[in-house]
Every structure is written in structure tokens, then in C-alpha cells.
């Protein structure tokens, strides 16, 4: 990899980390999209994305906790089964073609999530209580998919939490950040267990992700994120998803 390419990837990682962390996400789907444009192998893509995801979601957890938005009683019903499921998913080996098709679907969902405008309607002041009979299997299912693909699962969890009125946007972001952190740790641990962790030239990307995660989570915990920039990133994810499908056809 040339120095110019490494700098370009680092800049893109910084932007992805900034935008994703502003809504409590680690950014794995964005990192996977960036890496897919530079012909990385699936093993390298998923390992690198999980490493960066752990770093950025950890920063987001700290920022949203410091802002008073993280509630463990809201989070534990989702992570109780998601962690072992993410570990199991990380142990599974799937063909590259299948991986790219699954990743393409995840990128499209991530694009839709990023492009969504915040609701202008006043949200009900009384939130619905999280039912463990719903949250436990939901967390487990998301964890399994997350472990297979190499993401944290926040793009699945946060829209559901808003739709079900389980939490306001900032508490949803805080819950998603912790959910992503523990699932990413489990997914990476599984890849270590099956000796499939591959990461190339990762130090500059770690620095870029940390800086982006700090900036994005700080402003996300205290201010609103820029919808236009998020929609630009959503367009990039759609292009990356199309590339995945074409590459695996």
C-alpha cells in the first residue's frame, strides 16, 4: 500500500468515525465500505472494522455516559444474548461470495439508517418498557449477524428502539454504543479463537478512528449531527453495496 493510499483511507476512516459516532454507532459498516473500495480481503476487512469499531464505540460510550444518557437497565436486555451470539457468529466461516452479499445488505440498511431525518414530531414523554421476551431474542439475532459480518449491530438496534419508543434518541445512541462495543469485542475474540484475525497498516487507521470518534461522539452527545453529511455517506454506502454485489456475481 502506498503512502498516498494509506492517507486517503485514514481520512475516509476519520469522516466515517465522526459521522457514525455522532449517533452512537461504531462505524463498522462504513469502515467495511471504505476498505471494499481498496480490494482488501474479507478477513482483513472484518478484523480491521471490528478493531476500529471497538475503539470508536468505546469513546462513544464514555461520551454518552458522561452526558448522562447511558442507562444499564435499558441496555442489558439486549446484550445478554447478543454477546454469546456474536461470538458464535464470529466462529462461523462463510464463503467470500456469501459474505459480500450479506455485507451488501447490511450496507444498504446502514445507508437507510444514516439518511433518515430526525422526526420533527414531539415524541411521547412516557416511554414503553422494554419486554425481555422481545429484547432477548432481538439482541441474540442481531448479535449473530453482527458476528458473521464483522459489525456491532447498532444499525439494526437503534431504529428498532426509536420505532418501539423504548428510548429517546440520545439514550438510544448510548445504548447502541455499548451494544456495539460488547458485540465487537465478542466478534473479534471469536476471530482470534479461530486464528483468522488479519489487519494491515492498522495504526494510522486507529489514530484516525479515535480522533473521528472523539469529535463525533462529543458533538453527538451535546449537539445535533449534520444530516447532509450523513446522507452523503449513505450514498457512498449504496455505491459500496453495489460494488459488493457486482464483485460476487
N, C-alpha and C positions, 0 to 999 in steps of 0.2 A: 504494500500500500504506500502510495506517495504521500509526502508531507501535505501537499495541497488537498488531497482527498481526505486525509485524516482531519485537517482543519475544517473542511466543509461538513463532514459528518458530525464533528463536535459542535459546530454552530447549529446544525439542524437538531441535534440532541438537546441543546440548550433551549431552543424555541419550544420543542415538544414538552420538555420537563416543565417549563414555565406555564404553558397553557393547561396542561393536564393537572398539575399540582394546584392550580387555582380553584379547581372544583374537587380537590381531594383525591385525584387519581395519580397513580404512579407513572403512567405513560407507556406501559409495555407495548400496547398495540401501536402507538406512534413510533416507538423505537424499532419495532419489527418492520413497520412500513419503511422507515429510513434505511435500515440495513438491507431490505429487499431490493432497493434500487442499486446496491453495490455488490450484488452477487455473492453474498455470504451464504454459507451452508445453513440448513435448518438447525443443526446442533449449535452452531456458533450464534445464530440469531436468537434462539430461545434462551441460551445461557447468558448472553450479554444483556438481553432485555430484562431478565429476572434480576441480575445484579443491579442494574440501573433502577429497576422498579423498587427494590428493597431500599436503596439509598433515598430515592425521591419520596416514596411513601412514608419512610421514617421521618424525614424532615416535615412532611405534611402533618403527620400525627402530632409531632411536637408543636407545630404552629397552631393547629386547630385546638389542641388540648390547652395550650397557653391562652387561646382566645375564649376558653370556656365552653367549647362546643362538643367535646368528646364525652359521651355517656356510655360507660361499660355495660350498663343494664340494657341498653339499646343494641349493643354490638354483639354480646356473647351468644344470643340465639342463632346468629348467622355463622359465627366462626367455629362453633363447637364441632360440627361435622365437616365444615369446609376444609379444615386443616388436614385431617387424615385423607379426605377425598383428593385434595390437591397433591398430596404425597403419592397416592395411588396413581393419579393421572400422570405424574412425573415419571413413574416407573414404566409406564406403557411406552412401547416403541411402535410408531406408526410409519408407514411408507411416506417418502417425501411428497409424493403426489397428493396423498390424503391430507398430509399436514398443510400443504399450500391451499387446498380447498377449504379446510376448516379455518385457516388463518384469514382467507379472503372474506369468509362470512363474518368473522369477528371484526375485521377492519371496517366492513360496511356498517355493522352495528355501532362501532365506535364513532364513525363519521356522523351517523344519525344523531347519536347522543351529543356530540360536540356542536352540531349545527342547530340543535333545539334552542329556541329563545326562551329565557326565563318567563314563567307565567306572570302575566300582569294582574291576574285575579287575586283578590285577597284570599290567602289560604285560611281554612278553618282554624280557629285558635285552639280547639281541642283535637289532639292527635289520636289516631286509633292505636290501640295497644297491640304490640307485636305478639302474634299467636305462635308459640313454639311448634305447633303441629304444621304450620306453614313455613316458618323461618328455618327450621332444621333441615328439611328436605331441599328447600331452595338453596340454602348455603352449601349443602353437600353436592348438589348438582352443579352449581356454579364452580365450586372448588375442583371438581373432577375435570370439567372442560378447561379451567384455568391451568391445571397441572399439565394437561396434554399439550396445550398450545404454548405455554410459557408466558402467561399474563397473571394478573392478580384478581381479576373478576369484577372490578369496580364498575366497569361499563355495563354489566348486567344488573348489579345490585342497586346502584344509585337511582336509575329511572324507576325501578320497582318500588323503592322506598318512597319516592315522591308520589308515584301513582296511587299507592295504597295509603298515603297520608300518614305514614309512620313517623315522619320527622320533617322539620323544616330543612331548607337547602343546606345551611351551614352544618347542622347536625348530621345530615345525610353525607356531606362531604367528609366529616370527621370519621363517621362510621366506615365509609368506603376506604378511607386511608388506612385504618387499622386492619380492615378486612384484606386489603391488598397486601399489606406488609406481611401478615402471617401466612397467607396463601403463597406468596412469592418465596418466602423462606422455606416452606414445605416443598414447593416445586423444585427449588434449587437443591435442597437436601436429597430429594429423590434422584436427581440427575447425578449428584455426587455418588450416591449409592450404586448406581448402575454405570458409573465411570464414563459419563457422556458430557461432562462439562467442558466446553470449549469457548475460550474468549481471547480475541486477538486485539492487540493495541488498545486495551480497555482503559488504561489510566487517564488519557485525555478525555475520554467519554465520561468517566466517573466525575472528573472535575466539572465538566460542562453540565452534567445532570445535577450535581449538587448545587451549583450556582443557580441553574434554572429552577430547581425545586424550591430553593430558599426564596427566590424572588416571587415565584408564582404562588406558593402557599402563604407567604406573608400577606400579599395583596388579596388573595382569595379569602383569607380568614378575616380580613378587615374591610375590604372593598369589593366592588364587582369586577368581574373579568371582562375583557373585550370580546363581544360577540363576533365582530367582523373577523378578527384574527382566528378565532375558533372555527369559523366557517371556512376560512382559507385552509386551515389544517384538515378540516373534514374533506375538502376537495382532494387534498393530497392523499388521504387515506383511500378514497374511492379509486384514484388512479393506481395506487399500490395494490388494491384488491383486484383490479382488472389485470394488472401485471401478474399477480399470483395465478389467476385462472388461466391466462394465456400460457404461462410458463409450464403449467402442469397438464395442459391439454395435449 
